[in-house]
Structure formats: C-alpha cells, structure tokens
Amino acid sequence: MPYKDKETEKLYWTIGEVSEMFDVNTSLIRFWEKEFDIIKPHKNKKGNRLFTKADVENFRLIFYLVKERGFTLEGARKKLKGNKDEASQIVQTIDRLKELKVKLVAMKESL
C-alpha cells in the first residue's frame, strides 16, 4: 500500500491567494491592512505578506461588512471593535447557508 500524505492544513496564504479567494485586487488587501488593525500579516525576509487563518477570517469579516452589507470603513471599524463575535457568527452562518445552497442545487440537478 503506497504511502499517503495526510492532508495538511495550510498555515500561510500569500496576498495573491487571498485576493483570489475574495476576487479583489491586491491593492485593496494592502489598503485594508493599513485601515484595520486586526489584519496583521507576517512578512518574510523579502517583505512578502503571509496571511494566517486568523487574518483571512478577519478579512472575511471586513469584506462582509463593507462589500456585502454596505458599511463604511469607519462603520466597519466600530462594528468590529464593538462586537466582533456577533459579526463572525453571522459570516459563518452565511457561509454555511451558501454551502447548503450549492448542495441543494446539485441534488436538484441530479433528479
């Protein structure tokens, strides 16, 4: 039986990978990094940004508030400082609902 490498969870994402996840320009990610203190990517010796899972989740929260809910940057900052857990739960719920929708559509098409 051949050796199977266990699926490992990725620890860091590059700015390009994060921009593809959210379908935004890398300049927006750099801008939000300056505007929101909760996004703090590590930088390697070359200065490349390396985003952790927490950074990606924080970016997901900001993206939801600004792009999907229409908050201003100041409004998003206040919401995140006030009750970050509530916003996080809302985003998680929306992600689960989107996954469920994809599964239901696939089931419908298979009928």
MDAnalysis code that builds the backbone (N, CA, C; Angstrom):
import MDAnalysis as mda
import numpy as np

u = mda.Universe.empty(333, n_residues=111, atom_resindex=np.repeat(np.arange(111), 3), trajectory=True)
u.add_TopologyAttr("name", ["N", "CA", "C"] * 111)
u.add_TopologyAttr("resid", np.arange(1, 112))
u.add_TopologyAttr("resname", ["MET", "PRO", "TYR", "LYS", "ASP", "LYS", "GLU", "THR", "GLU", "LYS", "LEU", "TYR", "TRP", "THR", "ILE", "GLY", "GLU", "VAL", "SER", "GLU", "MET", "PHE", "ASP", "VAL", "ASN", "THR", "SER", "LEU", "ILE", "ARG", "PHE", "TRP", "GLU", "LYS", "GLU", "PHE", "ASP", "ILE", "ILE", "LYS", "PRO", "HIS", "LYS", "ASN", "LYS", "LYS", "GLY", "ASN", "ARG", "LEU", "PHE", "THR", "LYS", "ALA", "ASP", "VAL", "GLU", "ASN", "PHE", "ARG", "LEU", "ILE", "PHE", "TYR", "LEU", "VAL", "LYS", "GLU", "ARG", "GLY", "PHE", "THR", "LEU", "GLU", "GLY", "ALA", "ARG", "LYS", "LYS", "LEU", "LYS", "GLY", "ASN", "LYS", "ASP", "GLU", "ALA", "SER", "GLN", "ILE", "VAL", "GLN", "THR", "ILE", "ASP", "ARG", "LEU", "LYS", "GLU", "LEU", "LYS", "VAL", "LYS", "LEU", "VAL", "ALA", "MET", "LYS", "GLU", "SER", "LEU"])
u.atoms.positions = np.array([
    [0.850, -1.180, 0.000],
    [0.000, 0.000, 0.000],
    [0.896, 1.245, 0.000],
    [0.729, 2.106, -0.985],
    [1.586, 3.288, -1.063],
    [1.304, 4.258, 0.086],
    [2.346, 5.003, 0.396],
    [2.242, 5.988, 1.462],
    [1.345, 7.140, 1.010],
    [0.397, 7.504, 1.874],
    [-0.475, 8.643, 1.576],
    [-0.152, 9.755, 2.570],
    [0.148, 10.887, 2.035],
    [0.427, 12.042, 2.876],
    [-0.888, 12.556, 3.431],
    [-0.939, 12.741, 4.724],
    [-2.152, 13.290, 5.314],
    [-2.363, 14.696, 4.775],
    [-3.605, 15.000, 4.596],
    [-3.922, 16.332, 4.112],
    [-3.573, 17.339, 5.199],
    [-2.680, 18.242, 4.875],
    [-2.251, 19.223, 5.866],
    [-2.985, 20.527, 5.641],
    [-3.239, 21.177, 6.721],
    [-3.910, 22.466, 6.634],
    [-2.858, 23.537, 6.380],
    [-3.170, 24.421, 5.496],
    [-2.242, 25.483, 5.134],
    [-2.118, 26.479, 6.268],
    [-0.888, 26.892, 6.577],
    [-0.650, 27.838, 7.666],
    [-0.632, 29.285, 7.181],
    [-0.126, 29.510, 5.980],
    [0.006, 30.870, 5.463],
    [-0.490, 30.948, 4.023],
    [-1.085, 32.074, 3.677],
    [-1.514, 32.364, 2.317],
    [-0.824, 33.637, 1.859],
    [-0.478, 33.695, 0.591],
    [0.125, 34.903, 0.037],
    [-0.978, 35.918, -0.256],
    [-0.562, 37.130, -0.534],
    [-1.539, 38.176, -0.822],
    [-2.296, 37.850, -2.116],
    [-1.631, 37.207, -3.064],
    [-2.291, 36.810, -4.304],
    [-3.368, 35.765, -4.072],
    [-3.076, 34.806, -3.195],
    [-4.063, 33.774, -2.887],
    [-5.274, 34.367, -2.170],
    [-5.030, 35.300, -1.264],
    [-6.138, 35.942, -0.548],
    [-6.973, 36.779, -1.516],
    [-6.305, 37.464, -2.428],
    [-7.059, 38.280, -3.395],
    [-7.926, 37.399, -4.296],
    [-7.444, 36.202, -4.638],
    [-8.252, 35.283, -5.441],
    [-9.430, 34.738, -4.646],
    [-9.236, 34.495, -3.356],
    [-10.325, 33.982, -2.516],
    [-11.530, 34.913, -2.535],
    [-11.246, 36.212, -2.502],
    [-12.317, 37.202, -2.385],
    [-12.584, 37.942, -3.696],
    [-11.839, 37.594, -4.745],
    [-11.991, 38.219, -6.055],
    [-11.855, 39.745, -5.961],
    [-10.761, 40.174, -5.320],
    [-10.458, 41.596, -5.197],
    [-9.011, 41.815, -5.619],
    [-8.654, 43.058, -5.845],
    [-7.276, 43.395, -6.180],
    [-6.398, 43.327, -4.933],
    [-5.120, 43.060, -5.153],
    [-4.182, 43.017, -4.028],
    [-4.054, 44.387, -3.363],
    [-4.282, 45.447, -4.126],
    [-4.187, 46.788, -3.559],
    [-5.255, 47.008, -2.487],
    [-6.426, 46.400, -2.652],
    [-7.478, 46.521, -1.644],
    [-7.056, 45.831, -0.353],
    [-6.397, 44.694, -0.477],
    [-5.932, 43.979, 0.710],
    [-4.885, 44.808, 1.445],
    [-3.949, 45.397, 0.699],
    [-2.934, 46.248, 1.336],
    [-3.587, 47.466, 1.990],
    [-4.592, 48.043, 1.326],
    [-5.284, 49.208, 1.874],
    [-6.002, 48.852, 3.168],
    [-6.747, 47.744, 3.168],
    [-7.474, 47.342, 4.381],
    [-6.523, 46.936, 5.487],
    [-5.352, 46.441, 5.126],
    [-4.344, 46.114, 6.139],
    [-3.933, 47.377, 6.893],
    [-3.841, 48.492, 6.185],
    [-3.488, 49.767, 6.827],
    [-4.656, 50.342, 7.618],
    [-5.869, 50.149, 7.118],
    [-7.060, 50.732, 7.731],
    [-7.546, 49.960, 8.967],
    [-7.374, 48.647, 8.983],
    [-7.890, 47.820, 10.071],
    [-6.723, 47.166, 10.803],
    [-6.642, 47.422, 12.087],
    [-5.521, 46.885, 12.857],
    [-5.660, 45.403, 13.184],
    [-6.784, 44.774, 12.853],
    [-6.931, 43.346, 13.131],
    [-6.281, 42.478, 12.058],
    [-5.923, 43.064, 10.922],
    [-5.220, 42.321, 9.877],
    [-3.735, 42.623, 10.032],
    [-2.992, 41.620, 10.482],
    [-1.557, 41.787, 10.700],
    [-0.800, 40.610, 10.089],
    [-0.554, 40.670, 8.778],
    [0.158, 39.549, 8.157],
    [1.630, 39.526, 8.576],
    [2.176, 38.326, 8.589],
    [3.613, 38.191, 8.817],
    [4.310, 38.583, 7.528],
    [5.539, 39.039, 7.642],
    [6.316, 39.345, 6.443],
    [7.601, 38.536, 6.490],
    [7.936, 37.937, 5.347],
    [9.174, 37.174, 5.296],
    [10.351, 38.111, 5.057],
    [11.539, 37.555, 4.871],
    [12.738, 38.376, 4.703],
    [12.667, 39.263, 3.471],
    [11.938, 38.804, 2.461],
    [11.790, 39.599, 1.241],
    [10.725, 40.683, 1.382],
    [9.938, 40.614, 2.454],
    [8.886, 41.597, 2.661],
    [7.527, 41.153, 2.136],
    [7.433, 39.904, 1.669],
    [6.151, 39.392, 1.188],
    [5.215, 39.146, 2.358],
    [3.957, 39.512, 2.167],
    [2.959, 39.310, 3.215],
    [2.515, 37.851, 3.241],
    [2.432, 37.293, 4.442],
    [1.951, 35.935, 4.631],
    [0.804, 35.990, 5.630],
    [-0.390, 35.691, 5.148],
    [-1.595, 35.811, 5.951],
    [-1.904, 34.493, 6.654],
    [-2.231, 34.572, 7.941],
    [-2.627, 33.391, 8.704],
    [-4.123, 33.160, 8.540],
    [-4.589, 32.048, 9.090],
    [-6.020, 31.743, 9.032],
    [-6.825, 32.841, 9.728],
    [-6.304, 33.346, 10.844],
    [-6.989, 34.424, 11.571],
    [-7.079, 35.683, 10.717],
    [-5.998, 35.997, 9.984],
    [-6.019, 37.169, 9.105],
    [-7.076, 37.002, 8.005],
    [-7.150, 35.808, 7.439],
    [-8.128, 35.554, 6.380],
    [-9.552, 35.667, 6.940],
    [-9.781, 35.136, 8.135],
    [-11.107, 35.249, 8.762],
    [-11.447, 36.712, 9.050],
    [-10.482, 37.478, 9.536],
    [-10.721, 38.900, 9.783],
    [-11.005, 39.632, 8.479],
    [-10.278, 39.269, 7.419],
    [-10.539, 39.873, 6.123],
    [-11.937, 39.513, 5.642],
    [-12.351, 38.262, 5.903],
    [-13.701, 37.818, 5.532],
    [-14.753, 38.667, 6.250],
    [-14.541, 38.976, 7.528],
    [-15.472, 39.818, 8.281],
    [-15.550, 41.217, 7.679],
    [-14.392, 41.785, 7.394],
    [-14.353, 43.140, 6.828],
    [-15.029, 43.139, 5.459],
    [-14.728, 42.136, 4.644],
    [-15.332, 42.036, 3.318],
    [-16.849, 41.966, 3.426],
    [-17.339, 41.148, 4.351],
    [-18.781, 41.017, 4.544],
    [-19.395, 42.358, 4.936],
    [-18.789, 43.020, 5.912],
    [-19.360, 44.282, 6.398],
    [-19.328, 45.371, 5.333],
    [-18.209, 45.497, 4.643],
    [-18.042, 46.614, 3.698],
    [-18.691, 46.318, 2.350],
    [-18.402, 45.163, 1.787],
    [-18.868, 44.880, 0.421],
    [-20.290, 44.330, 0.362],
    [-20.662, 43.482, 1.336],
    [-21.979, 42.860, 1.270],
    [-23.038, 43.636, 2.052],
    [-22.664, 44.194, 3.178],
    [-23.642, 44.935, 3.983],
    [-23.619, 46.432, 3.704],
    [-22.581, 46.934, 3.052],
    [-22.527, 48.341, 2.675],
    [-22.063, 49.282, 3.775],
    [-21.353, 48.755, 4.766],
    [-20.829, 49.614, 5.821],
    [-19.720, 50.507, 5.260],
    [-19.551, 51.684, 5.863],
    [-18.383, 52.497, 5.565],
    [-17.205, 51.887, 6.306],
    [-15.999, 52.319, 5.981],
    [-14.823, 51.784, 6.683],
    [-14.894, 52.117, 8.169],
    [-15.327, 53.323, 8.480],
    [-15.452, 53.722, 9.893],
    [-16.527, 52.897, 10.592],
    [-17.638, 52.666, 9.910],
    [-18.706, 51.851, 10.486],
    [-18.254, 50.414, 10.722],
    [-17.489, 49.871, 9.780],
    [-16.969, 48.508, 9.937],
    [-15.996, 48.442, 11.106],
    [-15.151, 49.469, 11.248],
    [-14.213, 49.512, 12.381],
    [-14.964, 49.507, 13.707],
    [-16.015, 50.313, 13.789],
    [-16.796, 50.381, 15.027],
    [-17.490, 49.051, 15.313],
    [-18.034, 48.430, 14.283],
    [-18.729, 47.150, 14.457],
    [-17.759, 46.079, 14.946],
    [-16.558, 46.059, 14.391],
    [-15.576, 45.056, 14.790],
    [-15.053, 45.296, 16.204],
    [-14.933, 46.566, 16.590],
    [-14.483, 46.852, 17.955],
    [-15.595, 46.598, 18.960],
    [-16.833, 46.832, 18.547],
    [-17.960, 46.664, 19.452],
    [-18.284, 45.219, 19.742],
    [-18.541, 44.451, 18.702],
    [-18.942, 43.057, 18.907],
    [-18.479, 42.221, 17.723],
    [-17.204, 41.876, 17.726],
    [-16.611, 41.100, 16.640],
    [-17.204, 39.694, 16.566],
    [-17.546, 39.119, 17.726],
    [-18.087, 37.757, 17.753],
    [-19.415, 37.661, 17.015],
    [-20.259, 38.669, 17.184],
    [-21.557, 38.660, 16.507],
    [-21.374, 38.685, 14.996],
    [-20.489, 39.557, 14.510],
    [-20.229, 39.644, 13.073],
    [-19.633, 38.338, 12.563],
    [-18.763, 37.732, 13.343],
    [-18.147, 36.469, 12.964],
    [-19.191, 35.359, 12.837],
    [-20.117, 35.302, 13.773],
    [-21.169, 34.286, 13.732],
    [-22.069, 34.479, 12.519],
    [-22.361, 35.713, 12.182],
    [-23.195, 35.997, 11.021],
    [-22.506, 35.521, 9.749],
    [-21.212, 35.808, 9.622],
    [-20.460, 35.389, 8.434],
    [-20.399, 33.870, 8.350],
    [-20.181, 33.199, 9.474],
    [-20.142, 31.734, 9.476],
    [-21.486, 31.153, 9.056],
    [-22.557, 31.738, 9.540],
    [-23.895, 31.267, 9.179],
    [-24.146, 31.450, 7.685],
    [-23.753, 32.589, 7.147],
    [-23.943, 32.847, 5.719],
    [-23.125, 31.864, 4.892],
    [-21.893, 31.576, 5.324],
    [-21.064, 30.603, 4.611],
    [-21.706, 29.218, 4.615],
    [-22.258, 28.814, 5.751],
    [-22.932, 27.514, 5.829],
    [-24.152, 27.466, 4.922],
    [-24.907, 28.559, 4.897],
    [-26.083, 28.608, 4.032],
    [-25.701, 28.541, 2.557],
    [-24.604, 29.195, 2.182],
    [-24.143, 29.133, 0.796],
    [-23.734, 27.713, 0.429],
    [-23.043, 27.016, 1.345],
    [-22.656, 25.625, 1.100],
    [-23.898, 24.740, 0.943],
    [-24.884, 24.965, 1.799],
    [-26.126, 24.205, 1.738],
    [-26.848, 24.446, 0.419],
    [-26.847, 25.683, -0.034],
    [-27.492, 26.023, -1.301],
    [-26.832, 25.282, -2.455],
    [-25.497, 25.230, -2.443],
    [-24.777, 24.517, -3.505],
    [-25.157, 23.040, -3.501],
    [-25.229, 22.434, -2.316],
    [-25.593, 21.022, -2.214],
    [-27.024, 20.783, -2.693],
    [-27.938, 21.676, -2.319],
    [-29.334, 21.509, -2.721],
    [-29.504, 21.671, -4.223],
    [-28.782, 22.622, -4.814],
    [-28.849, 22.816, -6.265],
    [-28.299, 21.588, -6.972],
    [-27.209, 21.030, -6.443],
    [-26.639, 19.819, -7.048],
    [-27.613, 18.647, -6.946],
    [-28.286, 18.538, -5.819],
    [-29.278, 17.472, -5.647],
    [-30.436, 17.663, -6.624],
    [-30.872, 18.894, -6.783],
    [-31.977, 19.183, -7.689],
    [-31.607, 18.840, -9.121],
    [-30.386, 19.144, -9.535],
    [-29.951, 18.871, -10.891],
    [-29.788, 17.370, -11.135],
    [-29.491, 16.625, -10.075],
    [-29.308, 15.176, -10.255],
    [-30.630, 14.434, -10.376],
    [-31.739, 15.096, -10.049],
    [-33.050, 14.445, -10.143],
    [-33.567, 14.399, -11.556],
])
